[in-house]
Amino acid sequence: MEQTILKHTINFVQERLKNAEGGHDWFHIERVWENAKLIASHEKKANLLVVELGALLHDIADSKFHHGDESIGPRVALEFLNYQKVEPMVVDHVLQIIKNISFKGGKEKQHFKSLELDIVQDADRLDAIGAIGIARTFNYGGFKNRAIYDPSIAPDLHMDKEAYKNSTAPTINHFYEKLLLLKDLMNTTSGKKLAQQRHDFMQQYLEQFYAEWAGDR
């Protein structure tokens, strides 16, 4: 039964996101799903069905692409899961993961906590850093027609949720406003270990970027 539900979920997400922006498409979901299963393999108390459904549905309707409306994702997921006749307690848990997974500037108080949320959140954050994270960041910056870098515009490290959502700053600023902060926000032991190498790679990338910008390399 669980495998049937997961198969239907995969098909649903693939169809729903077939025209999505490249950093938030099915391949992003697939990577987060694989990361989540890897982390969950080290967390024996985790409910794997909740983890997998949470990973597969976490970006089913990202508010960034729906005028900031954070209610659409949980609503779409609820309708789908109810149609699949998923157990209500599992549905509620998955919806809480979708509602609470987002970075949102890193200053929002989380109103729900669970091991399964920790796992999916770590998996999602892993896909935001390292080589993949760099590619996704510049892809989204291009999608939004943002400057790559402007030395006159400093990163804003004190944004609230709304300012973070509405920022139009150059893409390089996003490294300081989010990506480089994620390593220290990881929840699980295995997530922290995986994040360290990706974090180090981003720092090396930025060093090379600034050297090339200055004409030193």
C-alpha positions in Angstrom: 0.0 0.0 0.0 2.7 2.5 1.0 4.7 1.8 -2.2 1.5 2.4 -4.3 1.0 5.7 -2.5 4.6 6.7 -3.1 4.4 5.7 -6.8 1.3 7.8 -7.3 2.9 10.7 -5.4 5.9 10.6 -7.7 3.7 10.6 -10.8 1.7 13.5 -9.4 4.7 15.6 -8.6 6.4 15.0 -11.9 3.2 16.1 -13.7 2.6 19.1 -11.5 6.2 20.4 -11.8 6.9 19.5 -15.5 7.2 23.2 -16.4 8.7 24.5 -13.2 11.7 26.7 -12.9 14.9 24.7 -13.1 15.9 25.0 -9.5 12.5 23.9 -8.2 11.6 21.2 -10.7 11.1 17.4 -10.3 14.9 16.9 -10.2 15.1 19.2 -7.1 12.4 17.1 -5.5 14.1 13.9 -6.5 17.4 15.0 -4.9 15.7 16.1 -1.7 13.9 12.8 -1.6 17.1 10.9 -2.0 18.9 13.1 0.6 16.0 12.5 3.0 16.1 8.8 2.7 19.8 8.8 3.2 19.5 10.9 6.4 16.6 8.8 7.6 18.7 5.7 7.3 20.7 7.0 10.2 17.6 8.0 12.2 15.9 4.7 13.1 13.0 6.2 14.9 11.8 8.2 11.9 8.5 7.4 10.1 9.8 6.7 6.6 6.4 7.2 4.9 6.1 10.6 6.4 9.7 11.5 5.5 9.2 10.4 1.9 5.9 12.1 1.4 7.1 15.2 3.0 10.2 15.3 0.7 8.2 14.6 -2.4 5.5 17.2 -1.6 7.5 19.9 0.1 7.7 22.2 -3.0 4.5 21.1 -4.7 3.5 24.8 -4.9 6.3 27.0 -3.7 5.0 30.3 -2.6 7.8 32.1 -4.6 6.0 31.1 -7.7 2.5 31.9 -6.4 2.7 35.5 -5.4 3.9 34.7 -1.9 0.8 32.6 -1.1 1.9 30.0 1.4 -1.5 28.3 1.6 -1.5 26.8 -1.9 1.2 24.1 -1.2 -0.5 22.6 1.9 -3.9 22.8 0.2 -2.7 21.0 -3.0 -1.0 18.3 -0.9 -4.1 17.8 1.4 -6.3 17.3 -1.6 -3.9 14.8 -3.2 -3.3 12.8 0.0 -6.9 12.6 0.9 -7.7 11.4 -2.6 -5.1 8.7 -2.0 -6.8 7.8 1.3 -3.6 8.3 3.3 -4.0 7.9 7.0 -5.1 11.3 8.6 -2.3 11.3 11.1 0.2 10.9 8.3 -1.5 13.6 6.2 -1.4 16.1 9.1 2.3 15.4 9.7 3.2 15.9 6.0 1.2 19.2 5.9 3.2 20.4 9.0 6.4 19.6 7.2 5.3 21.6 4.1 4.2 24.5 6.3 7.4 24.6 8.4 10.2 23.6 6.1 11.1 26.9 4.5 14.1 29.1 5.5 12.0 32.3 5.4 15.0 34.5 6.3 16.1 32.1 9.1 14.4 34.2 11.8 10.9 32.8 11.8 10.0 30.8 14.9 9.1 27.2 14.0 5.6 26.3 15.3 6.0 22.5 14.8 8.9 20.2 15.5 9.4 16.5 14.7 12.3 14.2 13.7 10.7 13.8 10.3 10.6 17.6 9.7 14.2 17.8 10.8 15.2 15.2 8.2 13.3 16.7 5.3 14.4 20.2 6.2 18.0 19.0 6.3 17.6 17.3 2.9 16.1 20.4 1.4 18.9 22.6 2.8 21.5 20.2 1.4 20.2 20.9 -2.0 20.5 24.6 -1.5 24.3 24.5 -0.9 27.4 23.0 -2.5 27.7 22.8 -6.3 24.0 22.1 -6.9 23.1 25.0 -4.6 25.3 27.4 -6.5 23.8 26.3 -9.8 20.3 26.6 -8.4 21.0 30.1 -7.0 22.3 31.5 -10.2 19.5 29.8 -12.2 16.9 31.5 -10.0 18.7 34.8 -10.1 18.6 34.6 -13.9 14.9 33.6 -13.8 14.3 36.8 -11.8 16.6 38.9 -14.0 18.8 39.8 -11.0 22.3 41.1 -11.2 25.0 38.5 -10.5 27.0 40.9 -8.3 27.1 44.6 -7.4 29.8 45.6 -5.0 27.8 48.7 -4.0 24.9 46.6 -2.6 25.9 44.9 0.6 24.1 41.7 1.9 21.4 42.4 4.4 21.8 40.1 7.3 18.9 41.5 9.3 16.0 40.9 7.0 12.6 39.8 8.4 10.5 37.3 6.6 8.7 39.8 4.3 12.0 41.6 3.4 13.6 38.2 2.6 10.7 37.2 0.4 10.7 40.5 -1.5 14.4 41.0 -1.9 15.7 41.8 -5.4 19.4 41.9 -4.4 22.2 40.5 -6.6 22.6 36.8 -6.5 25.9 36.8 -4.7 24.2 38.4 -1.7 22.1 35.3 -1.3 25.1 33.3 -0.3 25.5 35.5 2.8 21.8 36.0 3.4 21.0 32.3 3.3 23.4 29.7 1.8 26.4 30.2 4.1 24.0 30.2 7.2 22.5 26.8 6.5 25.4 24.6 7.8 24.8 25.8 11.3 21.0 25.4 11.0 21.2 21.7 10.2 19.2 19.5 12.6 20.6 16.0 12.3 24.1 14.6 12.9 24.3 13.1 9.4 22.9 16.3 7.9 25.5 18.4 9.6 28.3 16.1 8.3 27.0 16.2 4.7 26.6 20.0 4.9 30.2 20.7 5.9 31.8 19.6 2.7 29.2 21.5 0.6 29.7 24.6 2.8 33.5 24.5 2.3 33.0 24.2 -1.5 30.9 27.4 -1.5 33.5 29.3 0.4 36.1 28.1 -2.2 33.8 29.2 -5.0 33.4 32.7 -3.5 37.1 33.1 -3.1 37.6 32.2 -6.8 34.7 34.4 -7.8 36.1 37.5 -6.1 39.6 36.9 -7.4 38.2 36.6 -11.0 36.0 39.7 -10.5 39.1 41.7 -9.4 41.2 40.3 -12.3 43.6 38.5 -10.0 43.1 35.1 -11.7 
